[in-house]
């Protein structure tokens, strides 16, 4: 997967594999029991989370969420989603909502000032600043994803290795 050509910050992939959901999940269960140092796995029903081991984990380390869906009698559809650690993703979402909230509030104030024939220069400056902050957040997130590319590829290799076992 080429992460540099994607605009989205959370990369997705889809894969159809032979075998039912139980056999695929059992492969991950076996890997979890035998190879705990390579990758941290969490399995719940048809969802599997793969994380880097604690020794290699950084704030920018990605995780891989896999969702298993039955396709045919003996085929499973896997939906994969790479993303940052949930706490980092929550922080970015909080910052995005704050920026959007400030933008909406100041746009309402600017409209009120415009209708009342008051100066709107400061309101427009704050709105422009919020747009700049939003772009800055996007580029920071792209940089974090770039730093995690190596570990993302490592997680993908582990995922494919487990499927082949």
Secondary structure by P-SEA (a helix, b strand, c coil): cccccccccbbbbbbbbcccaaaaaaaaaaaaacccccbbbbbcccbbbbbcccccccccbbbbbbbbbbccccbbbbbbbbbccaaaaaaaaaaaaaaaaaaaaaaaaaaaaaaacccaaaaaaaaaaaaaaaaaaaaaaaaaaaaaaaaaaaaaaaaaaaaac
